[in-house]
């Protein structure tokens, strides 16, 4: 699904979501697939890869997969399982594991 508008999912969806705007996964939302967007807010479940400038995992939200983002916010009782890749201001990609080892 390719969109140029905001999207709110509060049910089941299987496939790829590509939006130029915000994608919001509601409490009853369950995505099986990849999500590409400028801003992602997760209150439900995503099983797949995420590429977004900003990701917010709210209480009760869960992402399982690889997450590539410039900004990641995980609230209390939010869950992230997988690999996190940090995009810096110059769009160069460095993994958080590599950054930790350099310290």
C-alpha positions in Angstrom: 0.0 0.0 0.0 1.5 3.3 -1.1 0.0 6.5 0.4 0.7 10.2 0.4 -1.6 10.8 3.4 -1.8 9.8 7.1 -2.9 6.2 7.9 -4.5 4.8 11.0 -4.7 1.0 11.4 -6.8 -0.5 14.1 -7.2 -4.0 12.7 -5.1 -6.6 10.9 -3.0 -5.8 7.8 -0.5 -8.0 6.0 1.8 -6.4 3.4 4.0 -3.3 2.9 3.0 0.1 4.0 4.7 3.1 2.3 3.5 6.5 3.4 5.0 10.0 3.0 3.1 11.1 6.2 2.3 9.6 9.6 1.3 6.0 10.2 -0.5 5.3 13.5 -1.1 1.7 14.6 -4.0 1.6 17.1 -4.3 -0.6 20.2 -6.1 -3.3 18.1 -3.8 -2.9 15.1 -1.6 -5.8 14.0 0.8 -5.4 11.1 2.6 -8.3 9.5 5.0 -6.7 7.0 7.3 -3.7 6.5 6.5 -0.1 7.2 8.2 2.9 5.5 7.0 6.3 6.7 8.2 9.7 8.0 6.6 9.2 11.5 5.3 6.1 13.1 3.3 5.8 16.3 2.7 2.2 17.6 0.1 1.3 20.2 -0.5 -2.2 18.7 1.8 -4.7 17.1 4.2 -4.6 14.2 6.0 -7.8 13.0 8.4 -6.7 10.3 10.9 -4.1 9.4 10.4 -0.3 10.1 12.1 2.6 8.3 11.0 6.0 9.7 12.5 9.3 10.7 10.7 9.2 14.1 9.3 6.1 15.8 7.2 6.2 19.0 6.3 3.0 20.8 3.5 3.7 23.2 2.5 1.7 26.3 1.2 -1.6 25.1 2.9 -1.2 21.7 5.3 -3.7 20.3 7.7 -3.9 17.3 9.5 -7.1 16.4 12.0 -6.7 13.6 14.7 -4.3 12.4 14.0 -0.7 13.1 15.9 2.1 11.2 15.2 5.6 12.5 16.8 8.9 13.5 14.6 9.2 16.6 13.3 6.4 18.8 11.0 6.9 21.8 9.8 3.9 23.8 7.3 4.6 26.6 7.1 2.5 29.8 5.5 -0.8 28.9 6.3 -0.4 25.2 8.3 -3.3 23.7 10.9 -3.4 21.0 12.5 -6.8 20.0 15.1 -6.8 17.2 17.9 -4.7 15.8 18.0 -1.0 15.9 19.8 1.0 13.2 20.4 4.7 13.9 20.3 7.2 11.0 22.4 10.3 11.7 21.7 13.8 10.4 23.8 13.1 7.2 21.7 10.0 6.5 24.7 7.7 7.2 23.6 4.5 8.8 25.5 3.2 11.9 24.2 0.5 14.1 23.8 1.1 17.8 26.0 -1.9 18.6 28.9 -0.3 16.7 28.4 2.9 18.5 28.5 1.2 21.9 31.7 -0.6 21.0 33.4 2.6 20.0 32.9 4.2 23.5 
